[in-house]
Amino acid sequence: MHVHVSHTDGEAKFWLEPKIEFAMNQGLSNKQLSVVEALVHEHLEEIRHAWLSHFGH
């Protein structure tokens, strides 16, 4: 399970399982990645719910 984060500056990918882990970055600054990672942690259950609703696993 993973999440893609899009921004006008670029895109990042984070694995959600077995733990939240940075996977890929294209164009985002380290500061932006830190903010994104914090948001992923903060909204993890919402993201998981949306992922499971979309993909049905």
C-alpha distance matrix in Angstrom:
0.0 3.8 7.2 10.5 13.6 16.9 20.4 23.8 23.9 20.7 16.9 14.3 10.6 8.9 6.1 5.5 5.9 8.5 9.8 9.8 10.9 12.4 11.6 14.1 17.0 19.5 22.4 21.4 23.7 22.9 24.0 21.6 18.6 19.9 20.1 16.6 15.2 17.5 16.4 12.7 14.1 16.6 14.4 11.3 12.3 13.1 9.9 8.1 11.1 11.1 7.7 9.0 12.4 11.7 9.9 11.7 9.7
3.8 0.0 3.8 6.9 10.0 13.3 16.7 20.1 20.1 17.0 13.2 10.5 7.0 5.6 4.2 5.1 7.4 10.1 10.1 8.6 9.1 9.7 8.9 10.9 13.4 16.0 18.7 17.7 20.0 19.5 20.6 18.0 15.2 16.7 16.9 13.3 12.3 15.0 13.9 10.4 12.5 15.1 13.1 10.6 12.6 12.8 9.2 8.8 12.1 11.3 8.4 11.0 13.7 12.5 11.6 14.0 12.8
7.2 3.8 0.0 3.8 6.5 9.9 13.3 16.8 17.1 14.2 10.5 8.4 5.7 5.4 6.5 7.2 10.4 13.2 12.3 9.9 10.4 10.0 9.7 10.6 12.1 14.2 16.5 15.2 17.8 17.7 18.4 15.5 13.1 14.9 14.5 10.7 10.7 13.3 11.5 8.6 11.6 13.6 11.4 10.0 12.2 11.6 7.8 9.1 11.9 10.3 8.3 11.7 13.7 12.2 12.4 15.2 14.8
10.5 6.9 3.8 0.0 3.8 6.5 10.1 13.3 13.7 10.7 7.0 5.7 4.4 6.6 9.0 10.6 13.8 16.4 15.3 12.4 12.1 10.5 9.6 9.1 9.7 11.1 13.3 12.5 15.5 16.2 17.0 13.7 11.9 14.5 14.0 10.3 11.3 14.2 12.4 10.3 13.8 15.5 13.6 13.0 15.4 14.2 10.7 12.6 15.0 12.7 11.1 14.8 16.1 14.0 14.5 17.7 17.8
13.6 10.0 6.5 3.8 0.0 3.8 6.8 10.4 10.9 8.5 5.5 5.2 6.2 8.2 11.4 12.6 16.2 18.7 16.9 13.6 13.3 11.2 11.3 10.1 9.4 10.4 11.6 10.1 13.1 14.0 14.2 10.7 9.6 12.3 11.2 7.7 9.9 12.4 10.4 9.5 13.2 14.3 12.9 13.2 16.0 14.4 11.4 14.2 16.4 14.1 13.4 17.1 18.1 16.3 17.4 20.5 20.8
16.9 13.3 9.9 6.5 3.8 0.0 3.8 6.9 8.1 6.2 4.5 6.7 8.9 11.6 14.9 16.4 19.9 22.4 20.7 17.3 16.7 14.2 13.9 11.8 10.1 9.7 10.2 9.4 12.8 14.7 14.8 11.1 11.2 14.2 12.8 10.0 12.8 15.1 13.0 12.8 16.6 17.3 15.9 16.7 19.3 17.3 14.5 17.4 19.2 16.4 16.0 19.8 20.3 18.1 19.4 22.8 23.5
20.4 16.7 13.3 10.1 6.8 3.8 0.0 3.8 5.2 5.2 5.9 8.6 11.7 14.2 17.8 19.2 22.8 25.2 23.1 19.5 18.8 16.0 16.1 13.7 11.1 10.0 9.1 8.0 11.0 13.5 13.1 9.5 10.8 13.7 12.1 10.2 13.6 15.5 13.7 14.4 18.0 18.4 17.4 18.8 21.6 19.5 17.2 20.4 22.1 19.4 19.4 23.2 23.5 21.5 23.1 26.4 27.1
23.8 20.1 16.8 13.3 10.4 6.9 3.8 0.0 3.8 5.6 8.1 11.5 14.8 17.6 21.2 22.8 26.4 28.8 26.7 23.1 22.1 19.0 18.9 16.0 13.0 10.9 9.2 9.1 11.9 15.1 14.8 11.5 13.4 16.4 14.9 13.6 17.1 18.8 17.2 18.2 21.7 21.9 21.1 22.6 25.3 23.1 20.8 24.1 25.6 22.7 22.7 26.5 26.6 24.3 26.0 29.4 30.3
23.9 20.1 17.1 13.7 10.9 8.1 5.2 3.8 0.0 3.8 7.3 10.2 13.9 16.7 20.4 22.5 25.9 28.0 25.8 22.1 20.6 17.3 17.2 14.0 10.6 8.4 5.7 5.9 8.6 12.1 12.3 9.5 11.3 14.5 13.8 12.9 16.0 18.1 17.2 18.1 21.4 22.1 21.8 23.0 26.1 24.4 21.9 25.0 27.0 24.4 24.0 27.8 28.4 26.2 27.4 30.8 31.4
20.7 17.0 14.2 10.7 8.5 6.2 5.2 5.6 3.8 0.0 3.8 7.1 10.7 13.9 17.4 19.8 23.0 25.1 23.2 19.7 18.1 14.6 14.0 10.7 7.6 5.3 4.5 5.4 9.1 12.0 13.0 10.0 10.5 14.2 13.9 12.1 14.7 17.4 16.5 16.7 20.0 21.2 20.6 21.3 24.4 22.8 19.9 22.6 24.9 22.3 21.5 25.2 26.0 23.7 24.5 28.0 28.3
16.9 13.2 10.5 7.0 5.5 4.5 5.9 8.1 7.3 3.8 0.0 3.8 7.0 10.4 13.8 16.2 19.4 21.6 19.9 16.5 15.0 11.8 10.9 8.1 5.9 5.2 6.6 6.6 10.3 12.3 13.5 10.2 9.5 13.2 13.0 10.4 12.6 15.6 14.5 14.0 17.4 19.0 18.0 18.2 21.3 19.9 16.8 19.2 21.6 19.2 18.0 21.7 22.8 20.5 21.1 24.5 24.7
14.3 10.5 8.4 5.7 5.2 6.7 8.6 11.5 10.2 7.1 3.8 0.0 3.8 6.8 10.3 12.9 16.0 18.0 16.2 12.9 11.2 8.0 7.5 5.3 4.3 6.2 8.3 7.3 10.3 11.1 12.6 9.7 7.7 11.1 11.6 8.6 9.8 13.2 12.7 11.5 14.6 16.7 16.1 15.7 19.0 18.2 15.0 17.0 19.9 18.0 16.5 20.1 21.7 19.8 20.0 23.2 22.8
10.6 7.0 5.7 4.4 6.2 8.9 11.7 14.8 13.9 10.7 7.0 3.8 0.0 3.8 6.8 9.6 12.5 14.7 13.3 10.3 8.8 6.5 5.3 5.0 6.6 9.2 11.8 11.0 13.6 13.6 15.1 12.6 9.8 12.5 13.2 9.8 9.8 13.4 12.8 10.5 13.4 16.0 15.0 13.8 16.9 16.6 13.0 14.4 17.5 16.0 13.9 17.2 19.3 17.4 17.2 20.2 19.5
8.9 5.6 5.4 6.6 8.2 11.6 14.2 17.6 16.7 13.9 10.4 6.8 3.8 0.0 3.8 6.3 9.3 11.3 9.6 6.6 5.5 4.6 5.1 7.1 9.2 12.3 14.7 13.1 15.0 14.1 15.4 13.3 10.0 11.7 12.6 9.3 7.9 11.4 11.2 8.3 10.5 13.6 12.9 11.1 14.3 14.7 11.4 12.3 15.8 15.1 13.0 15.9 18.5 17.3 16.9 19.5 18.2
6.1 4.2 6.5 9.0 11.4 14.9 17.8 21.2 20.4 17.4 13.8 10.3 6.8 3.8 0.0 3.8 5.8 7.9 7.1 5.4 5.1 6.4 6.3 9.4 12.3 15.5 18.2 16.8 18.6 17.4 18.8 16.9 13.5 14.7 15.7 12.5 10.5 13.5 13.5 10.0 11.3 14.6 13.7 11.0 13.6 14.7 11.4 11.1 14.8 14.7 12.1 14.3 17.4 16.6 15.5 17.6 15.8
5.5 5.1 7.2 10.6 12.6 16.4 19.2 22.8 22.5 19.8 16.2 12.9 9.6 6.3 3.8 0.0 3.8 6.3 5.4 4.4 6.6 9.0 9.9 12.9 15.4 18.6 20.9 19.1 20.7 19.2 20.0 18.2 15.0 15.4 15.9 12.9 10.6 12.7 12.4 8.6 9.2 12.3 11.2 7.9 10.1 11.8 9.0 8.1 11.9 12.6 10.4 12.1 15.4 15.4 14.5 16.0 14.1
5.9 7.4 10.4 13.8 16.2 19.9 22.8 26.4 25.9 23.0 19.4 16.0 12.5 9.3 5.8 3.8 0.0 2.9 4.4 6.1 8.0 11.0 11.6 15.0 18.0 21.3 23.9 22.3 23.7 22.0 23.1 21.5 18.2 18.4 19.3 16.5 13.8 15.8 15.8 12.1 11.9 15.1 14.1 10.5 11.9 14.2 11.8 9.8 13.3 14.7 12.1 12.8 16.5 16.7 15.2 16.1 13.4
8.5 10.1 13.2 16.4 18.7 22.4 25.2 28.8 28.0 25.1 21.6 18.0 14.7 11.3 7.9 6.3 2.9 0.0 3.8 7.1 8.6 12.1 12.8 16.5 19.6 23.0 25.6 24.0 25.1 23.1 24.3 23.1 19.6 19.5 20.8 18.3 15.3 17.0 17.6 14.0 13.2 16.5 16.0 12.4 13.7 16.4 14.4 12.2 15.6 17.3 14.8 15.2 18.9 19.4 17.6 18.2 15.2
9.8 10.1 12.3 15.3 16.9 20.7 23.1 26.7 25.8 23.2 19.9 16.2 13.3 9.6 7.1 5.4 4.4 3.8 0.0 3.8 6.0 9.8 11.6 15.1 17.7 21.3 23.5 21.5 22.2 19.9 20.9 20.0 16.5 16.0 17.3 15.2 11.9 13.5 14.5 11.2 10.0 13.5 13.8 10.5 12.6 15.3 13.4 12.1 15.7 17.3 15.3 16.4 19.8 20.3 19.2 20.1 17.5
9.8 8.6 9.9 12.4 13.6 17.3 19.5 23.1 22.1 19.7 16.5 12.9 10.3 6.6 5.4 4.4 6.1 7.1 3.8 0.0 3.8 7.0 9.4 12.5 14.7 18.2 20.1 17.9 18.7 16.6 17.4 16.3 12.8 12.5 13.7 11.5 8.2 10.2 11.2 8.0 7.5 11.2 11.5 8.8 11.9 13.9 11.7 11.5 15.2 16.1 14.4 16.3 19.4 19.5 18.9 20.4 18.4
10.9 9.1 10.4 12.1 13.3 16.7 18.8 22.1 20.6 18.1 15.0 11.2 8.8 5.5 5.1 6.6 8.0 8.6 6.0 3.8 0.0 3.8 6.3 9.6 12.0 15.7 17.8 15.9 16.7 14.5 16.1 15.2 11.5 11.8 13.8 11.6 8.6 11.5 12.9 10.0 10.3 14.0 14.5 12.2 15.4 17.0 14.3 14.4 18.2 18.5 16.5 18.6 21.7 21.2 20.4 22.3 20.3
12.4 9.7 10.0 10.5 11.2 14.2 16.0 19.0 17.3 14.6 11.8 8.0 6.5 4.6 6.4 9.0 11.0 12.1 9.8 7.0 3.8 0.0 3.8 6.3 8.3 12.0 14.1 12.4 13.3 11.6 13.6 12.5 8.8 10.1 12.3 10.0 7.9 11.5 12.8 10.5 11.7 15.2 15.6 13.9 17.4 18.4 15.4 16.1 19.8 19.4 17.4 20.1 22.9 21.9 21.3 23.7 22.1
11.6 8.9 9.7 9.6 11.3 13.9 16.1 18.9 17.2 14.0 10.9 7.5 5.3 5.1 6.3 9.9 11.6 12.8 11.6 9.4 6.3 3.8 0.0 3.8 7.2 10.6 13.5 12.9 14.5 13.6 16.0 14.5 11.0 13.2 15.2 12.5 11.1 14.8 15.5 13.0 14.8 18.1 17.8 16.0 19.1 19.8 16.4 16.9 20.4 19.7 17.2 19.9 22.6 21.1 20.0 22.7 21.2
14.1 10.9 10.6 9.1 10.1 11.8 13.7 16.0 14.0 10.7 8.1 5.3 5.0 7.1 9.4 12.9 15.0 16.5 15.1 12.5 9.6 6.3 3.8 0.0 3.8 6.9 10.0 10.0 12.2 12.1 14.8 13.1 10.1 13.1 14.9 12.3 12.0 15.8 16.2 14.3 16.7 19.6 19.3 18.0 21.3 21.3 17.9 19.0 22.3 20.9 18.6 21.7 24.0 22.0 21.3 24.4 23.3
17.0 13.4 12.1 9.7 9.4 10.1 11.1 13.0 10.6 7.6 5.9 4.3 6.6 9.2 12.3 15.4 18.0 19.6 17.7 14.7 12.0 8.3 7.2 3.8 0.0 3.8 6.3 6.4 8.8 9.6 12.2 10.4 8.2 11.7 13.3 11.2 11.9 15.4 15.8 14.7 17.4 19.8 19.7 19.2 22.6 22.2 19.0 20.7 23.8 22.1 20.4 23.7 25.6 23.6 23.4 26.7 26.0
19.5 16.0 14.2 11.1 10.4 9.7 10.0 10.9 8.4 5.3 5.2 6.2 9.2 12.3 15.5 18.6 21.3 23.0 21.3 18.2 15.7 12.0 10.6 6.9 3.8 0.0 3.8 6.0 9.1 11.1 13.6 11.4 10.5 14.2 15.3 13.3 14.8 18.1 18.1 17.4 20.4 22.5 22.1 21.9 25.2 24.4 21.1 23.1 25.9 23.8 22.2 25.7 27.2 24.8 24.8 28.3 28.0
22.4 18.7 16.5 13.3 11.6 10.2 9.1 9.2 5.7 4.5 6.6 8.3 11.8 14.7 18.2 20.9 23.9 25.6 23.5 20.1 17.8 14.1 13.5 10.0 6.3 3.8 0.0 3.8 6.6 9.6 11.6 9.7 9.9 13.5 14.3 13.2 15.2 18.1 18.1 18.3 21.2 22.8 22.8 23.2 26.6 25.6 22.7 25.1 27.7 25.6 24.4 28.1 29.3 27.0 27.5 30.9 30.8
21.4 17.7 15.2 12.5 10.1 9.4 8.0 9.1 5.9 5.4 6.6 7.3 11.0 13.1 16.8 19.1 22.3 24.0 21.5 17.9 15.9 12.4 12.9 10.0 6.4 6.0 3.8 0.0 3.8 6.7 8.1 5.9 6.5 9.9 10.6 9.8 12.0 14.6 14.8 15.4 18.1 19.5 19.9 20.6 24.1 23.2 20.6 23.2 25.9 24.0 23.1 26.8 28.1 26.3 27.0 30.2 30.0
23.7 20.0 17.8 15.5 13.1 12.8 11.0 11.9 8.6 9.1 10.3 10.3 13.6 15.0 18.6 20.7 23.7 25.1 22.2 18.7 16.7 13.3 14.5 12.2 8.8 9.1 6.6 3.8 0.0 3.8 5.3 5.1 6.2 8.7 9.9 10.5 12.2 14.3 15.3 16.4 18.5 19.9 21.0 21.8 25.5 24.9 22.6 25.2 28.0 26.4 25.8 29.3 30.8 29.2 29.9 33.0 32.6
22.9 19.5 17.7 16.2 14.0 14.7 13.5 15.1 12.1 12.0 12.3 11.1 13.6 14.1 17.4 19.2 22.0 23.1 19.9 16.6 14.5 11.6 13.6 12.1 9.6 11.1 9.6 6.7 3.8 0.0 3.8 5.4 5.0 6.2 8.7 9.8 10.4 12.4 14.3 15.2 16.6 18.3 19.9 20.5 24.3 24.2 22.1 24.4 27.4 26.4 25.6 29.0 30.8 29.6 30.1 32.9 32.1
24.0 20.6 18.4 17.0 14.2 14.8 13.1 14.8 12.3 13.0 13.5 12.6 15.1 15.4 18.8 20.0 23.1 24.3 20.9 17.4 16.1 13.6 16.0 14.8 12.2 13.6 11.6 8.1 5.3 3.8 0.0 3.8 5.4 5.1 6.4 8.7 10.0 10.8 12.6 14.4 15.6 16.7 18.5 19.7 23.4 23.2 21.5 24.2 26.9 25.9 25.7 29.1 30.6 29.7 30.6 33.3 32.7
21.6 18.0 15.5 13.7 10.7 11.1 9.5 11.5 9.5 10.0 10.2 9.7 12.6 13.3 16.9 18.2 21.5 23.1 20.0 16.3 15.2 12.5 14.5 13.1 10.4 11.4 9.7 5.9 5.1 5.4 3.8 0.0 3.8 5.4 5.1 6.2 8.6 9.9 10.6 12.3 14.4 15.3 16.4 17.7 21.3 20.6 18.7 21.6 24.2 22.9 22.7 26.2 27.5 26.4 27.5 30.3 30.0
18.6 15.2 13.1 11.9 9.6 11.2 10.8 13.4 11.3 10.5 9.5 7.7 9.8 10.0 13.5 15.0 18.2 19.6 16.5 12.8 11.5 8.8 11.0 10.1 8.2 10.5 9.9 6.5 6.2 5.0 5.4 3.8 0.0 3.8 5.4 5.0 6.0 8.5 9.8 10.4 12.3 14.1 15.2 15.7 19.5 19.3 17.1 19.5 22.4 21.4 20.8 24.1 25.9 24.8 25.4 28.2 27.5
19.9 16.7 14.9 14.5 12.3 14.2 13.7 16.4 14.5 14.2 13.2 11.1 12.5 11.7 14.7 15.4 18.4 19.5 16.0 12.5 11.8 10.1 13.2 13.1 11.7 14.2 13.5 9.9 8.7 6.2 5.1 5.4 3.8 0.0 3.8 5.4 5.2 6.2 8.7 9.9 10.7 12.3 14.3 15.1 18.8 19.1 17.4 19.8 22.7 22.2 21.9 25.0 26.9 26.3 27.0 29.4 28.6
20.1 16.9 14.5 14.0 11.2 12.8 12.1 14.9 13.8 13.9 13.0 11.6 13.2 12.6 15.7 15.9 19.3 20.8 17.3 13.7 13.8 12.3 15.2 14.9 13.3 15.3 14.3 10.6 9.9 8.7 6.4 5.1 5.4 3.8 0.0 3.8 5.5 5.2 6.3 8.7 10.0 10.5 12.3 13.9 17.4 17.1 15.9 18.7 21.2 20.5 20.7 24.0 25.3 24.9 26.1 28.4 28.1
16.6 13.3 10.7 10.3 7.7 10.0 10.2 13.6 12.9 12.1 10.4 8.6 9.8 9.3 12.5 12.9 16.5 18.3 15.2 11.5 11.6 10.0 12.5 12.3 11.2 13.3 13.2 9.8 10.5 9.8 8.7 6.2 5.0 5.4 3.8 0.0 3.8 5.4 5.0 6.2 8.7 9.7 10.4 11.6 15.1 14.6 12.8 15.7 18.2 17.3 17.2 20.6 22.0 21.4 22.5 24.9 24.6
15.2 12.3 10.7 11.3 9.9 12.8 13.6 17.1 16.0 14.7 12.6 9.8 9.8 7.9 10.5 10.6 13.8 15.3 11.9 8.2 8.6 7.9 11.1 12.0 11.9 14.8 15.2 12.0 12.2 10.4 10.0 8.6 6.0 5.2 5.5 3.8 0.0 3.8 5.4 5.0 6.3 8.6 10.0 10.1 13.9 14.4 12.5 14.7 17.7 17.4 17.0 20.0 22.0 21.7 22.3 24.5 23.6
17.5 15.0 13.3 14.2 12.4 15.1 15.5 18.8 18.1 17.4 15.6 13.2 13.4 11.4 13.5 12.7 15.8 17.0 13.5 10.2 11.5 11.5 14.8 15.8 15.4 18.1 18.1 14.6 14.3 12.4 10.8 9.9 8.5 6.2 5.2 5.4 3.8 0.0 3.8 5.5 5.2 6.1 8.7 9.8 13.3 13.8 13.0 15.3 17.9 18.0 18.4 21.1 22.8 23.0 24.1 25.8 25.1
16.4 13.9 11.5 12.4 10.4 13.0 13.7 17.2 17.2 16.5 14.5 12.7 12.8 11.2 13.5 12.4 15.8 17.6 14.5 11.2 12.9 12.8 15.5 16.2 15.8 18.1 18.1 14.8 15.3 14.3 12.6 10.6 9.8 8.7 6.3 5.0 5.4 3.8 0.0 3.8 5.4 4.9 6.0 8.1 11.3 10.9 10.3 13.2 15.3 15.0 15.8 18.7 20.0 20.1 21.6 23.4 23.2
12.7 10.4 8.6 10.3 9.5 12.8 14.4 18.2 18.1 16.7 14.0 11.5 10.5 8.3 10.0 8.6 12.1 14.0 11.2 8.0 10.0 10.5 13.0 14.3 14.7 17.4 18.3 15.4 16.4 15.2 14.4 12.3 10.4 9.9 8.7 6.2 5.0 5.5 3.8 0.0 3.8 5.5 5.3 5.5 9.1 9.3 7.8 10.1 12.8 12.8 12.9 15.7 17.5 17.6 18.6 20.4 19.8
14.1 12.5 11.6 13.8 13.2 16.6 18.0 21.7 21.4 20.0 17.4 14.6 13.4 10.5 11.3 9.2 11.9 13.2 10.0 7.5 10.3 11.7 14.8 16.7 17.4 20.4 21.2 18.1 18.5 16.6 15.6 14.4 12.3 10.7 10.0 8.7 6.3 5.2 5.4 3.8 0.0 3.8 5.6 5.2 8.6 10.1 9.6 11.0 13.7 14.7 14.9 17.0 19.1 19.8 20.6 21.9 20.9
16.6 15.1 13.6 15.5 14.3 17.3 18.4 21.9 22.1 21.2 19.0 16.7 16.0 13.6 14.6 12.3 15.1 16.5 13.5 11.2 14.0 15.2 18.1 19.6 19.8 22.5 22.8 19.5 19.9 18.3 16.7 15.3 14.1 12.3 10.5 9.7 8.6 6.1 4.9 5.5 3.8 0.0 3.8 5.8 8.3 9.0 9.7 11.8 13.6 14.5 15.6 17.7 19.1 20.2 21.6 22.7 22.2
14.4 13.1 11.4 13.6 12.9 15.9 17.4 21.1 21.8 20.6 18.0 16.1 15.0 12.9 13.7 11.2 14.1 16.0 13.8 11.5 14.5 15.6 17.8 19.3 19.7 22.1 22.8 19.9 21.0 19.9 18.5 16.4 15.2 14.3 12.3 10.4 10.0 8.7 6.0 5.3 5.6 3.8 0.0 3.8 5.7 5.4 6.2 8.7 10.1 10.7 12.2 14.4 15.4 16.5 18.2 19.3 19.1
11.3 10.6 10.0 13.0 13.2 16.7 18.8 22.6 23.0 21.3 18.2 15.7 13.8 11.1 11.0 7.9 10.5 12.4 10.5 8.8 12.2 13.9 16.0 18.0 19.2 21.9 23.2 20.6 21.8 20.5 19.7 17.7 15.7 15.1 13.9 11.6 10.1 9.8 8.1 5.5 5.2 5.8 3.8 0.0 3.8 5.5 5.1 6.1 8.6 9.9 10.4 12.2 14.1 15.3 16.2 17.1 16.3
12.3 12.6 12.2 15.4 16.0 19.3 21.6 25.3 26.1 24.4 21.3 19.0 16.9 14.3 13.6 10.1 11.9 13.7 12.6 11.9 15.4 17.4 19.1 21.3 22.6 25.2 26.6 24.1 25.5 24.3 23.4 21.3 19.5 18.8 17.4 15.1 13.9 13.3 11.3 9.1 8.6 8.3 5.7 3.8 0.0 3.8 5.4 5.1 6.1 8.6 9.8 10.5 12.1 14.1 15.3 15.4 14.8
13.1 12.8 11.6 14.2 14.4 17.3 19.5 23.1 24.4 22.8 19.9 18.2 16.6 14.7 14.7 11.8 14.2 16.4 15.3 13.9 17.0 18.4 19.8 21.3 22.2 24.4 25.6 23.2 24.9 24.2 23.2 20.6 19.3 19.1 17.1 14.6 14.4 13.8 10.9 9.3 10.1 9.0 5.4 5.5 3.8 0.0 3.8 5.5 5.1 6.2 8.6 10.0 10.5 12.2 14.2 14.7 15.1
9.9 9.2 7.8 10.7 11.4 14.5 17.2 20.8 21.9 19.9 16.8 15.0 13.0 11.4 11.4 9.0 11.8 14.4 13.4 11.7 14.3 15.4 16.4 17.9 19.0 21.1 22.7 20.6 22.6 22.1 21.5 18.7 17.1 17.4 15.9 12.8 12.5 13.0 10.3 7.8 9.6 9.7 6.2 5.1 5.4 3.8 0.0 3.8 5.4 5.2 6.0 8.6 9.8 10.5 12.0 13.4 13.5
8.1 8.8 9.1 12.6 14.2 17.4 20.4 24.1 25.0 22.6 19.2 17.0 14.4 12.3 11.1 8.1 9.8 12.2 12.1 11.5 14.4 16.1 16.9 19.0 20.7 23.1 25.1 23.2 25.2 24.4 24.2 21.6 19.5 19.8 18.7 15.7 14.7 15.3 13.2 10.1 11.0 11.8 8.7 6.1 5.1 5.5 3.8 0.0 3.8 5.5 5.0 6.1 8.5 9.8 10.4 11.0 10.4
11.1 12.1 11.9 15.0 16.4 19.2 22.1 25.6 27.0 24.9 21.6 19.9 17.5 15.8 14.8 11.9 13.3 15.6 15.7 15.2 18.2 19.8 20.4 22.3 23.8 25.9 27.7 25.9 28.0 27.4 26.9 24.2 22.4 22.7 21.2 18.2 17.7 17.9 15.3 12.8 13.7 13.6 10.1 8.6 6.1 5.1 5.4 3.8 0.0 3.8 5.5 5.2 6.0 8.6 10.0 9.9 10.3
11.1 11.3 10.3 12.7 14.1 16.4 19.4 22.7 24.4 22.3 19.2 18.0 16.0 15.1 14.7 12.6 14.7 17.3 17.3 16.1 18.5 19.4 19.7 20.9 22.1 23.8 25.6 24.0 26.4 26.4 25.9 22.9 21.4 22.2 20.5 17.3 17.4 18.0 15.0 12.8 14.7 14.5 10.7 9.9 8.6 6.2 5.2 5.5 3.8 0.0 3.8 5.5 5.0 6.1 8.5 9.6 11.0
7.7 8.4 8.3 11.1 13.4 16.0 19.4 22.7 24.0 21.5 18.0 16.5 13.9 13.0 12.1 10.4 12.1 14.8 15.3 14.4 16.5 17.4 17.2 18.6 20.4 22.2 24.4 23.1 25.8 25.6 25.7 22.7 20.8 21.9 20.7 17.2 17.0 18.4 15.8 12.9 14.9 15.6 12.2 10.4 9.8 8.6 6.0 5.0 5.5 3.8 0.0 3.8 5.5 5.2 6.0 7.8 8.4
9.0 11.0 11.7 14.8 17.1 19.8 23.2 26.5 27.8 25.2 21.7 20.1 17.2 15.9 14.3 12.1 12.8 15.2 16.4 16.3 18.6 20.1 19.9 21.7 23.7 25.7 28.1 26.8 29.3 29.0 29.1 26.2 24.1 25.0 24.0 20.6 20.0 21.1 18.7 15.7 17.0 17.7 14.4 12.2 10.5 10.0 8.6 6.1 5.2 5.5 3.8 0.0 3.8 5.4 5.3 5.0 5.5
12.4 13.7 13.7 16.1 18.1 20.3 23.5 26.6 28.4 26.0 22.8 21.7 19.3 18.5 17.4 15.4 16.5 18.9 19.8 19.4 21.7 22.9 22.6 24.0 25.6 27.2 29.3 28.1 30.8 30.8 30.6 27.5 25.9 26.9 25.3 22.0 22.0 22.8 20.0 17.5 19.1 19.1 15.4 14.1 12.1 10.5 9.8 8.5 6.0 5.0 5.5 3.8 0.0 3.8 5.8 5.4 7.9
11.7 12.5 12.2 14.0 16.3 18.1 21.5 24.3 26.2 23.7 20.5 19.8 17.4 17.3 16.6 15.4 16.7 19.4 20.3 19.5 21.2 21.9 21.1 22.0 23.6 24.8 27.0 26.3 29.2 29.6 29.7 26.4 24.8 26.3 24.9 21.4 21.7 23.0 20.1 17.6 19.8 20.2 16.5 15.3 14.1 12.2 10.5 9.8 8.6 6.1 5.2 5.4 3.8 0.0 3.8 5.8 8.6
9.9 11.6 12.4 14.5 17.4 19.4 23.1 26.0 27.4 24.5 21.1 20.0 17.2 16.9 15.5 14.5 15.2 17.6 19.2 18.9 20.4 21.3 20.0 21.3 23.4 24.8 27.5 27.0 29.9 30.1 30.6 27.5 25.4 27.0 26.1 22.5 22.3 24.1 21.6 18.6 20.6 21.6 18.2 16.2 15.3 14.2 12.0 10.4 10.0 8.5 6.0 5.3 5.8 3.8 0.0 3.8 5.8
11.7 14.0 15.2 17.7 20.5 22.8 26.4 29.4 30.8 28.0 24.5 23.2 20.2 19.5 17.6 16.0 16.1 18.2 20.1 20.4 22.3 23.7 22.7 24.4 26.7 28.3 30.9 30.2 33.0 32.9 33.3 30.3 28.2 29.4 28.4 24.9 24.5 25.8 23.4 20.4 21.9 22.7 19.3 17.1 15.4 14.7 13.4 11.0 9.9 9.6 7.8 5.0 5.4 5.8 3.8 0.0 3.8
9.7 12.8 14.8 17.8 20.8 23.5 27.1 30.3 31.4 28.3 24.7 22.8 19.5 18.2 15.8 14.1 13.4 15.2 17.5 18.4 20.3 22.1 21.2 23.3 26.0 28.0 30.8 30.0 32.6 32.1 32.7 30.0 27.5 28.6 28.1 24.6 23.6 25.1 23.2 19.8 20.9 22.2 19.1 16.3 14.8 15.1 13.5 10.4 10.3 11.0 8.4 5.5 7.9 8.6 5.8 3.8 0.0
